[in-house]
Amino acid sequence: MGIIFANIIAIYRKELQGYFASPFAYVIAGIFWVLSGFFFTLILLGPEGLIVGAAAQDQQGGGPPIDVPYQFLSIFLSVLGSIALFLLPMLSMGLYTEERKRGTLELLATSPVTNWAVALGKLLAVLTFFITMLLPFMAFEAFALSASSPPIQPTVFWLGHLGLILLAAAILSLGMFVSSLTDSTILAAVMTFAIVLLLWVIDQTANSIGGNFGAAIGHLTLVKHYTNFIQGIFSSSSLILFGSYVVLGLFLTAQAIEAFRFQRS
């Protein structure tokens, strides 16, 4: 068990160092920061932002009070989830395609390190890089929310960001499996985006189907379970769903590498 854990840590450190040394990873991070910063400012301080809307309502003296901290956090995390939908496939597309291009995938497949250990190490590394992308905005949000009165409940803040990290883990795990099937990074990114987009909007198809079958399909959607978290609702079913997608991606990746090793042998 200790050897497996040491192998996972070794893969994790190697992959994480690769991300922090990759110009492309910094380009993805830069795009994420620019887009997120733009929406952060727009939602909070824009001409039609929450602060302006709350001030105008106070002047008019009508309508129910606006819970600015809660609405800001809910809207902003929803936007971050949508941005992640587009950018995370670009982070996951090179997890195994680069191994194929460099000719090192066969070495990985035939090494004493298990396929599960390699896949888990790679997933933890790319997820850690995403969390580092997210940390500056968590600080900005905490600073902005600290001025609210009454203050927002900390559980709402932490549950929302836990949901975003779980969403990212699910997307990256599925993207890793796709990247293990092809040596084209562009194709891997497109296929991952298509799969995640399907899981994002599948609830609309489920609503049109209706019945028990429609309800079962609708449970697979990412957006509904992510919404639970950003609304401050801890749902064990949502946690299980995200965990299932992560495990599914790891399992399929390990099987794909095992099939590659069988073909080579």
C-alpha positions in Angstrom: 0.0 0.0 0.0 2.9 2.3 0.8 4.5 1.7 -2.5 1.3 2.5 -4.4 0.9 5.7 -2.4 4.5 6.6 -3.1 3.9 6.0 -6.8 0.8 8.2 -6.8 2.8 11.0 -5.1 5.7 10.7 -7.6 3.3 10.9 -10.6 1.5 13.8 -8.9 4.6 15.8 -8.4 5.9 15.2 -11.9 2.6 16.2 -13.5 2.1 19.2 -11.3 5.6 20.5 -12.1 4.8 20.1 -15.7 1.7 22.3 -15.4 3.6 25.1 -13.6 6.3 24.9 -16.3 3.8 24.9 -19.3 3.2 28.2 -21.1 -0.1 26.8 -22.4 -1.3 26.1 -18.8 -0.6 29.7 -17.9 -2.6 30.8 -21.0 -5.6 28.8 -19.8 -5.1 30.3 -16.3 -4.9 33.8 -17.8 -8.1 33.4 -19.8 -9.8 32.0 -16.7 -8.7 35.0 -14.6 -9.6 37.6 -17.2 -13.1 36.2 -17.7 -13.8 35.6 -14.1 -12.5 39.0 -13.1 -14.7 40.6 -15.7 -17.9 38.9 -14.5 -16.9 39.4 -10.8 -16.8 43.2 -11.4 -19.9 43.1 -13.7 -22.1 41.2 -11.2 -21.1 43.2 -8.2 -20.3 46.7 -9.5 -21.7 46.9 -13.0 -24.3 49.4 -14.2 -26.9 46.7 -13.6 -25.0 44.9 -10.8 -26.3 43.9 -7.5 -25.0 46.8 -5.5 -26.6 49.4 -7.9 -29.8 47.4 -7.9 -29.9 47.2 -4.1 -29.2 51.0 -3.8 -31.9 51.9 -6.3 -34.4 49.7 -4.4 -33.5 51.4 -1.1 -34.1 54.8 -2.6 -37.4 53.8 -4.0 -38.4 52.1 -0.8 -40.3 49.3 -2.4 -40.0 45.6 -3.0 -38.5 42.8 -0.9 -34.9 43.3 0.3 -32.1 42.0 -1.9 -29.8 39.5 -0.3 -26.7 40.9 -2.1 -24.1 38.5 -0.6 -26.0 35.3 -1.3 -27.1 36.4 -4.8 -23.6 37.5 -5.7 -22.1 34.2 -4.6 -24.7 32.1 -6.3 -24.5 34.0 -9.6 -20.7 34.2 -9.6 -20.2 30.5 -8.9 -22.7 29.7 -11.6 -20.7 31.8 -14.0 -17.4 30.1 -12.9 -19.1 26.7 -13.5 -19.9 27.8 -17.1 -16.4 29.0 -17.7 -15.0 25.7 -16.3 -17.2 23.9 -18.8 -15.2 25.5 -21.6 -11.7 25.6 -20.2 -11.3 22.4 -18.2 -11.4 20.2 -21.4 -8.3 22.2 -22.5 -6.5 21.3 -19.3 -7.3 17.6 -19.5 -6.7 17.2 -23.2 -3.0 16.6 -22.9 -3.0 14.2 -19.9 -2.4 11.2 -22.1 -2.2 12.5 -25.6 1.2 14.0 -24.9 2.3 10.6 -23.6 1.3 9.1 -26.9 3.1 11.8 -28.9 6.3 11.4 -27.0 6.1 7.7 -27.1 6.1 7.3 -23.3 2.6 5.8 -23.1 4.0 2.4 -23.8 6.5 2.8 -21.0 3.7 3.8 -18.6 1.6 0.9 -19.7 4.4 -1.6 -19.1 5.8 -0.1 -15.9 5.3 -1.6 -12.5 3.2 1.4 -11.5 -0.5 0.4 -11.8 -2.7 2.2 -14.3 -4.9 3.4 -11.5 -2.0 5.0 -9.7 -0.9 6.8 -12.8 -4.4 8.0 -13.6 -5.0 9.2 -10.0 -1.7 11.0 -9.8 -2.4 12.8 -13.1 -6.0 13.7 -12.0 -4.8 15.1 -8.6 -2.2 17.2 -10.3 -4.5 18.8 -12.9 -7.1 19.3 -10.2 -4.5 21.0 -7.9 -3.6 23.3 -10.7 -7.2 24.3 -11.2 -7.6 24.9 -7.4 -4.6 27.3 -7.6 -6.4 29.1 -10.4 -9.4 29.4 -8.2 -7.6 30.6 -5.0 -7.3 34.3 -5.9 -11.0 34.6 -6.5 -11.8 32.9 -3.3 -9.8 35.6 -1.6 -11.5 38.3 -3.6 -14.9 36.9 -2.7 -14.1 36.6 1.0 -12.9 40.2 1.0 -16.0 41.5 -0.8 -18.4 39.4 1.4 -16.6 40.5 4.6 -18.2 43.9 4.2 -21.8 42.5 4.0 -24.2 43.0 6.9 -25.5 40.7 8.0 -22.6 38.4 7.0 -23.2 35.4 4.8 -23.0 32.0 6.4 -19.5 30.4 6.0 -21.1 27.1 5.1 -22.7 28.6 2.0 -19.3 29.9 0.9 -17.5 26.7 1.4 -20.2 24.4 0.0 -20.3 26.5 -3.2 -16.6 26.2 -3.8 -16.6 22.5 -2.8 -19.2 22.0 -5.5 -17.0 23.8 -8.0 -14.0 21.7 -7.2 -16.1 18.5 -7.4 -17.5 19.6 -10.8 -14.0 20.2 -12.0 -12.8 16.8 -10.7 -15.7 15.1 -12.6 -15.0 17.0 -15.9 -11.2 16.5 -15.6 -11.6 12.7 -14.9 -13.8 12.2 -17.9 -11.5 14.4 -20.0 -8.5 12.2 -18.9 -10.3 9.1 -20.2 -11.0 10.8 -23.6 -7.3 11.9 -23.8 -6.2 8.2 -23.3 -8.1 7.2 -26.5 -6.4 9.6 -29.0 -3.1 11.3 -29.8 -4.8 14.5 -30.9 -5.2 17.1 -28.2 -7.7 19.1 -30.2 -9.9 16.0 -30.7 -9.6 15.1 -27.0 -10.7 18.7 -26.0 -13.6 18.7 -28.5 -14.9 15.2 -27.4 -14.6 16.1 -23.7 -16.5 19.3 -24.2 -19.2 17.4 -26.1 -19.6 14.8 -23.4 -19.6 17.4 -20.6 -22.1 19.7 -22.5 -24.4 16.7 -22.9 -24.2 16.0 -19.2 -24.8 19.7 -18.5 -28.1 20.0 -20.5 -29.3 16.4 -20.2 -32.0 17.5 -17.7 -33.8 19.3 -20.5 -34.0 16.1 -22.5 -35.2 14.3 -19.3 -38.0 16.8 -18.8 -39.3 16.2 -22.3 -39.2 12.4 -21.8 -40.9 12.5 -18.4 -41.8 9.5 -16.3 -39.4 7.3 -14.3 -37.0 6.9 -17.2 -36.8 10.7 -17.6 -36.2 11.2 -13.9 -33.4 8.6 -14.0 -31.7 10.4 -16.9 -32.3 13.8 -15.3 -30.4 12.6 -12.2 -27.2 12.4 -14.4 -27.1 16.1 -15.1 -24.2 18.1 -13.7 -25.9 21.4 -13.5 -28.7 20.4 -11.1 -26.3 18.9 -8.6 -23.8 21.8 -8.9 -26.7 24.2 -8.3 -27.4 22.4 -5.0 -23.9 23.2 -3.8 -23.9 26.8 -4.9 -27.2 27.4 -3.1 -25.6 26.1 0.1 -27.5 22.8 0.0 -25.4 19.8 1.0 -26.9 16.8 -0.9 -25.5 13.3 -0.4 -26.9 12.3 -3.8 -25.0 15.2 -5.5 -21.8 14.2 -3.7 -22.2 10.6 -4.8 -22.9 11.6 -8.4 -19.7 13.7 -8.7 -17.8 11.0 -7.0 -19.2 8.4 -9.4 -18.1 10.5 -12.4 -14.6 10.8 -11.0 -14.4 7.0 -10.3 -15.8 6.3 -13.7 -13.2 8.4 -15.5 -10.4 6.7 -13.5 -11.8 3.3 -14.2 -12.2 3.8 -17.9 -8.8 5.4 -18.2 -7.1 2.5 -16.5 -9.0 0.1 -18.8 -8.0 2.1 -21.9 -4.3 1.9 -20.9 -4.6 -1.8 -20.1 -6.1 -2.3 -23.5 -3.2 -0.4 -25.0 -0.7 -2.6 -23.2 -2.5 -5.7 -24.4 -2.3 -4.5 -28.0 1.4 -3.8 -27.7 2.1 -7.2 -26.1 
